[in-house]
Amino acid sequence: MSLSSREMLARLIAFPSVSTSSNLDLIHFCRDWLQSHGVESTLVMSPEGDKANLYATIGPRVEGGIVLSGHTDVVPVEGQAWTSDPWTLTERDGRLYGRGTTDMKGFDALVLALVPDMVQAPLKRPIHIALSYDEELACRGAPSMVRAMADTIPTPAAVIVGEPTRHAVVTGHKASVQLRTHVTGYAVHSSRIDQGVSAVMNAARLITWHEDVMEENRRRVDPANPFEPPYTTLHCGMIVGGTAANIVSSSAWFFSDIRAIPTEDPVEYMERYKAYIRDVIEPRMKAVVPETGIAVELIAEVPGLRPETDGEAERLMRRLTGDNGTHVVSYGTEAGLFQKVGWSTVVCGPGDIAQAHQPDEYIEISEFAAGERVLRRLVSDLCA
């Protein structure tokens, strides 16, 4: 059985593998597809058992192969104004529309559609396929897969993370941490706020701290820094708290993230944040009601991707794509996880990141075709 790249993309898009849901239907489809071509695969399950990573090897089990890495989850479509069904691949005006076409089922589809060709090719070095879950949730799924691969597959020469870069060879991205801060206050009627401790108002102070530190970073920016923006950012994206307008709130919590340029460490910012809480905010709260306080939870940590000196992955993809520019991105990927185990890694794939997470997400047909050409060159390269 064979499927064209577009047919494979249509199959993958039809799975609504939003990060908040299970991806097992999609993973079982991928596993069955590989099995139908004689390729055994390994599943690495989530702790809850409702999601899975998948990895597989095609070709000889020798060192020097290439890892092709993609994620299977997508972001939600609720609240977005789509003009076509997001779970049905739709062609219009030289574009293929559907949730995940760019981020990043387009790359996944190209890899899977070429499996029959990979199996038939006289590969001298292997191709390792790696498909993860929950990349959109701060890369929660990939760490267990990368550890399993490091323990079981021959050391690869390079890892290609196929996030959408329009085939620019991206050699660096920011590191990040995601935090959950819970503020415990003390509720009283708002007319006697002097006897209470407002969780919401103290949460507001902490959120303002994020913005103030980011403004400090912006003012001392290095003009030569290639990132956009060229400084470490601190951001609060969600806050919940309080019960009524005239009650001093007893509880509030919020999510924040810190995305650091390569010369800085987001964990150091987190420790600075905790020190501010311990030394400045909590003493004021506890002076009124000792039982109040603030807890900071590290939800996720995504390592950055650092440019390598004479990296094999960079050399390979420059040869295959013809790109000789210097490229870094501010968003995170799973690339740093592979690099952390000592594997040369770059980010390079079809599509434009500007389309990621958008209503009417699409990949240009020309970009999709270019992606197939690049992968076919890769297969040929591994036969030489």
C-alpha positions as CSV (number, residue, x, y, z in Angstrom):
1,M,0.0,0.0,0.0
2,S,1.2,3.5,-0.7
3,L,-0.1,7.0,-0.1
4,S,1.0,10.2,-1.8
5,S,2.3,12.9,0.5
6,R,-1.0,14.8,0.1
7,E,-3.1,11.7,0.9
8,M,-1.0,11.1,4.0
9,L,-1.5,14.7,5.1
10,A,-5.2,14.4,4.7
11,R,-5.2,11.3,6.9
12,L,-3.2,13.0,9.6
13,I,-5.2,16.2,9.5
14,A,-8.4,14.1,10.1
15,F,-7.2,13.1,13.5
16,P,-8.1,16.0,15.9
17,S,-5.0,15.4,18.0
18,V,-5.4,18.6,20.1
19,S,-2.9,18.6,23.0
20,T,-5.7,18.4,25.5
21,S,-6.9,15.1,24.0
22,S,-5.4,11.7,23.4
23,N,-3.2,11.2,20.3
24,L,-3.4,7.4,20.4
25,D,-5.7,7.0,17.3
26,L,-3.1,8.9,15.3
27,I,-0.2,7.0,16.8
28,H,-1.8,3.6,16.1
29,F,-2.4,4.7,12.5
30,C,1.3,5.6,12.2
31,R,2.3,2.3,13.8
32,D,0.1,0.3,11.5
33,W,1.4,2.2,8.5
34,L,5.0,1.4,9.5
35,Q,4.2,-2.2,10.2
36,S,2.5,-2.6,6.8
37,H,5.9,-1.8,5.3
38,G,7.8,-4.1,7.6
39,V,9.0,-1.4,10.0
40,E,8.8,-2.1,13.7
41,S,8.2,0.8,16.0
42,T,8.4,1.5,19.7
43,L,5.8,3.4,21.7
44,V,6.8,5.5,24.8
45,M,3.6,6.0,26.7
46,S,2.6,9.1,28.8
47,P,2.4,8.5,32.6
48,E,-1.4,8.5,32.3
49,G,-1.4,6.0,29.4
50,D,-3.6,8.2,27.2
51,K,-0.9,9.5,24.9
52,A,2.3,8.1,23.2
53,N,5.5,8.9,21.5
54,L,6.6,6.7,18.6
55,Y,10.1,6.0,17.2
56,A,11.3,3.6,14.5
57,T,14.4,2.8,12.6
58,I,14.6,2.1,8.8
59,G,17.8,0.7,7.4
60,P,20.9,-0.8,9.0
61,R,21.3,-0.5,12.7
62,V,24.6,1.4,12.5
63,E,25.8,4.7,13.8
64,G,25.7,7.8,11.7
65,G,22.0,7.8,10.8
66,I,19.6,10.7,10.7
67,V,16.7,11.4,13.1
68,L,13.6,13.0,11.5
69,S,11.6,14.5,14.4
70,G,8.0,15.8,14.4
71,H,5.2,16.3,16.9
72,T,1.7,14.9,16.5
73,D,-0.3,17.3,18.6
74,V,-1.9,20.5,17.4
75,V,-3.5,23.6,19.1
76,P,-7.2,24.0,19.5
77,V,-9.5,25.5,16.9
78,E,-12.3,26.7,19.3
79,G,-12.9,30.5,19.1
80,Q,-11.2,30.8,15.7
81,A,-13.0,31.8,12.5
82,W,-12.3,29.0,10.1
83,T,-13.8,29.2,6.6
84,S,-13.4,25.4,6.0
85,D,-13.4,22.3,8.2
86,P,-10.1,22.4,10.1
87,W,-10.1,18.6,10.2
88,T,-10.5,18.1,6.5
89,L,-7.6,18.9,4.1
90,T,-8.9,21.6,1.7
91,E,-7.1,23.0,-1.3
92,R,-7.6,26.7,-2.3
93,D,-5.4,29.1,-4.3
94,G,-2.3,27.0,-4.2
95,R,-2.6,26.2,-0.5
96,L,-3.5,23.2,1.6
97,Y,-5.7,24.2,4.6
98,G,-6.3,22.4,7.8
99,R,-5.2,22.4,11.4
100,G,-1.6,21.2,11.6
101,T,-0.8,21.6,7.9
102,T,2.2,23.8,8.8
103,D,2.6,23.0,12.5
104,M,3.6,20.3,11.9
105,K,1.7,17.5,10.3
106,G,3.0,18.6,6.9
107,F,6.5,17.5,7.8
108,D,5.1,14.3,9.5
109,A,3.1,13.4,6.4
110,L,6.1,13.9,4.1
111,V,8.2,11.6,6.3
112,L,5.6,8.9,6.6
113,A,4.6,9.0,2.9
114,L,8.2,8.3,2.0
115,V,8.5,5.2,4.2
116,P,8.0,2.8,1.2
117,D,10.8,4.5,-0.7
118,M,13.0,4.5,2.5
119,V,12.4,0.7,2.9
120,Q,13.3,0.0,-0.7
121,A,16.4,2.3,-0.8
122,P,19.8,0.7,-0.3
123,L,20.5,2.8,2.8
124,K,24.0,2.6,4.2
125,R,23.0,4.6,7.3
126,P,19.6,4.5,9.0
127,I,16.7,6.9,9.1
128,H,15.1,7.2,12.6
129,I,11.6,8.5,12.7
130,A,10.6,10.2,16.0
131,L,7.0,11.4,16.6
132,S,6.1,13.0,20.0
133,Y,3.1,14.1,21.9
134,D,2.4,17.3,23.8
135,E,5.0,19.5,22.1
136,E,2.5,22.3,22.3
137,L,2.3,21.9,26.1
138,A,5.9,22.9,26.7
139,C,7.4,19.8,25.1
140,R,6.1,17.4,27.8
141,G,6.2,14.3,25.7
142,A,9.5,14.3,24.0
143,P,11.9,14.0,27.0
144,S,10.9,10.4,27.7
145,M,11.2,9.5,24.0
146,V,14.6,11.1,23.6
147,R,15.9,9.2,26.7
148,A,14.5,5.9,25.3
149,M,16.1,6.6,21.9
150,A,19.5,7.4,23.5
151,D,19.4,4.1,25.3
152,T,18.4,1.9,22.3
153,I,19.3,3.3,18.9
154,P,22.8,3.6,17.4
155,T,24.2,7.1,17.8
156,P,22.9,9.3,15.0
157,A,25.0,11.8,13.1
158,A,22.2,14.5,13.0
159,V,18.7,15.3,14.1
160,I,16.4,17.3,11.9
161,V,13.4,18.8,13.7
162,G,11.0,19.6,10.9
163,E,9.2,22.6,12.4
164,P,8.2,25.2,9.7
165,T,11.2,27.4,8.7
166,R,10.6,27.6,5.0
167,H,13.7,25.3,4.9
168,A,15.9,27.9,6.5
169,V,18.5,26.1,8.6
170,V,17.8,27.3,12.1
171,T,20.7,26.7,14.5
172,G,19.5,28.4,17.7
173,H,16.4,29.2,19.7
174,K,15.6,30.5,23.2
175,A,15.3,28.3,26.3
176,S,12.2,28.6,28.5
177,V,10.5,27.8,31.7
178,Q,6.8,27.8,32.4
179,L,5.7,28.6,35.9
180,R,2.5,28.3,37.9
181,T,2.3,30.8,40.8
182,H,-0.4,30.3,43.5
183,V,-1.0,33.1,46.0
184,T,-2.9,32.3,49.2
185,G,-4.5,35.3,50.8
186,Y,-6.9,35.9,53.6
187,A,-10.5,36.8,52.9
188,V,-12.4,39.6,54.6
189,H,-15.0,42.1,53.5
190,S,-13.4,44.7,51.3
191,S,-14.4,47.5,53.7
192,R,-11.9,46.0,56.2
193,I,-9.1,45.2,53.7
194,D,-6.6,46.2,56.4
195,Q,-7.4,42.9,58.2
196,G,-7.1,40.8,55.1
197,V,-4.5,39.9,52.5
198,S,-5.6,40.1,48.8
199,A,-4.4,37.2,46.7
200,V,-5.4,39.0,43.5
201,M,-3.6,42.3,44.4
202,N,-0.4,40.4,45.4
203,A,-0.6,38.4,42.2
204,A,-0.8,41.7,40.3
205,R,2.4,42.8,42.0
206,L,4.1,39.6,40.8
207,I,2.9,40.0,37.3
208,T,4.1,43.6,37.2
209,W,7.5,42.2,38.4
210,H,7.6,40.1,35.2
211,E,6.9,43.2,33.0
212,D,9.4,45.4,34.9
213,V,12.2,42.9,34.5
214,M,11.4,42.5,30.8
215,E,11.6,46.3,30.4
216,E,15.0,46.2,32.1
217,N,16.1,43.7,29.5
218,R,14.8,45.7,26.7
219,R,16.7,48.8,27.8
220,R,20.0,47.0,27.9
221,V,19.6,45.0,24.7
222,D,22.6,44.2,22.6
223,P,21.9,45.5,19.1
224,A,23.9,42.6,17.5
225,N,21.6,40.0,19.1
226,P,19.8,38.2,16.2
227,F,16.7,37.1,18.1
228,E,13.3,38.8,17.8
229,P,12.9,40.3,20.3
230,P,16.6,40.4,21.1
231,Y,16.2,40.0,24.9
232,T,14.9,37.6,27.5
233,T,11.1,37.9,27.8
234,L,8.8,37.4,30.8
235,H,5.1,36.9,30.2
236,C,1.9,36.1,32.0
237,G,-0.8,34.5,29.8
238,M,-3.5,33.4,32.3
239,I,-4.8,34.5,35.7
240,V,-7.6,33.3,37.9
241,G,-8.6,34.6,41.3
242,G,-11.2,36.0,43.7
243,T,-14.9,35.2,44.4
244,A,-16.7,38.6,44.5
245,A,-16.0,42.3,43.9
246,N,-16.5,43.2,47.6
247,I,-14.4,40.3,49.1
248,V,-10.7,40.4,49.6
249,S,-9.6,37.4,47.6
250,S,-8.2,34.4,49.4
251,S,-6.7,32.7,46.3
252,A,-5.3,33.5,43.0
253,W,-3.0,31.8,40.5
254,F,-1.4,32.5,37.2
255,F,0.8,31.0,34.5
256,S,3.9,32.7,33.3
257,D,6.8,31.9,31.1
258,I,10.4,33.1,30.8
259,R,12.1,32.8,27.4
260,A,15.9,33.4,27.6
261,I,18.5,34.3,25.0
262,P,21.4,31.8,24.9
263,T,23.7,34.0,27.0
264,E,21.1,33.8,29.9
265,D,19.4,31.1,31.8
266,P,15.7,31.1,32.5
267,V,16.2,29.1,35.7
268,E,18.3,32.0,37.1
269,Y,15.4,34.3,36.4
270,M,13.1,31.9,38.2
271,E,15.3,31.9,41.2
272,R,15.4,35.7,41.1
273,Y,11.6,35.7,41.0
274,K,11.5,33.4,44.0
275,A,13.9,35.6,45.9
276,Y,11.7,38.6,45.2
277,I,8.7,36.7,46.6
278,R,10.6,35.5,49.7
279,D,12.3,38.8,50.5
280,V,9.7,41.4,49.5
281,I,6.2,40.1,48.9
282,E,5.7,37.4,51.5
283,P,6.9,39.3,54.5
284,R,4.3,42.0,53.9
285,M,1.6,39.3,53.6
286,K,2.6,37.3,56.6
287,A,2.9,40.5,58.8
288,V,-0.9,40.7,58.5
289,V,-1.8,37.0,58.4
290,P,1.0,34.5,59.0
291,E,-0.8,31.7,57.2
292,T,-0.7,33.5,53.8
293,G,2.0,32.8,51.3
294,I,3.0,32.1,47.7
295,A,4.0,28.9,46.0
296,V,5.8,28.7,42.6
297,E,5.7,25.5,40.6
298,L,7.9,24.7,37.7
299,I,5.5,23.3,35.1
300,A,8.0,22.7,32.3
301,E,11.5,23.5,31.2
302,V,12.5,23.6,27.5
303,P,16.2,23.7,26.8
304,G,17.4,26.1,24.2
305,L,19.1,25.2,20.9
306,R,22.6,26.5,20.7
307,P,24.6,27.1,17.5
308,E,27.2,24.3,17.1
309,T,30.7,24.7,15.8
310,D,31.0,22.7,12.6
311,G,27.8,20.8,13.4
312,E,27.0,17.8,11.3
313,A,23.2,18.6,11.2
314,E,23.9,22.1,10.0
315,R,26.3,20.9,7.3
316,L,23.9,18.3,6.1
317,M,20.8,20.6,5.8
318,R,22.8,23.4,4.2
319,R,23.9,20.9,1.5
320,L,20.4,19.5,1.0
321,T,18.5,22.9,1.0
322,G,21.2,25.3,-0.4
323,D,20.5,27.7,2.5
324,N,23.7,29.5,3.7
325,G,22.1,32.1,6.0
326,T,22.3,32.4,9.8
327,H,18.9,31.9,11.4
328,V,17.7,31.8,15.0
329,V,14.1,31.8,16.3
330,S,12.5,32.9,19.6
331,Y,10.0,30.1,19.9
332,G,10.9,26.8,21.5
333,T,11.1,23.4,19.9
334,E,12.2,19.9,20.9
335,A,15.6,20.4,19.3
336,G,17.3,21.3,22.5
337,L,16.2,18.0,24.0
338,F,18.1,16.1,21.3
339,Q,21.1,18.3,21.5
340,K,21.2,17.8,25.3
341,V,22.0,14.1,24.8
342,G,24.9,15.0,22.5
343,W,23.3,14.8,19.1
344,S,23.9,17.5,16.5
345,T,20.6,19.1,15.8
346,V,19.0,21.8,13.7
347,V,15.4,23.0,13.0
348,C,14.5,22.9,9.3
349,G,11.1,22.1,7.7
350,P,8.5,23.2,5.2
351,G,5.9,25.9,5.8
352,D,5.9,29.3,7.5
353,I,5.7,29.7,11.3
354,A,3.5,32.7,10.8
355,Q,0.7,30.2,9.9
356,A,1.1,28.2,13.1
357,H,-1.9,28.3,15.5
358,Q,-3.9,30.6,13.1
359,P,-7.4,30.2,11.9
360,D,-7.4,28.8,8.3
361,E,-3.9,27.4,8.9
362,Y,-2.3,26.4,5.6
363,I,0.9,25.2,3.9
364,E,1.7,26.4,0.4
365,I,1.6,23.5,-2.1
366,S,5.0,24.8,-3.4
367,E,6.5,24.5,0.1
368,F,5.0,21.1,0.6
369,A,6.6,19.9,-2.6
370,A,9.9,21.5,-1.7
371,G,9.8,19.5,1.6
372,E,9.4,16.3,-0.3
373,R,12.3,17.1,-2.6
374,V,14.5,17.8,0.4
375,L,13.6,14.5,2.1
376,R,14.2,12.6,-1.2
377,R,17.7,14.2,-1.4
378,L,18.2,13.0,2.2
379,V,17.3,9.4,1.4
380,S,19.7,9.5,-1.6
381,D,22.4,11.0,0.6
382,L,22.1,8.1,3.1
383,C,22.6,5.6,0.2
384,A,25.9,7.1,-0.9
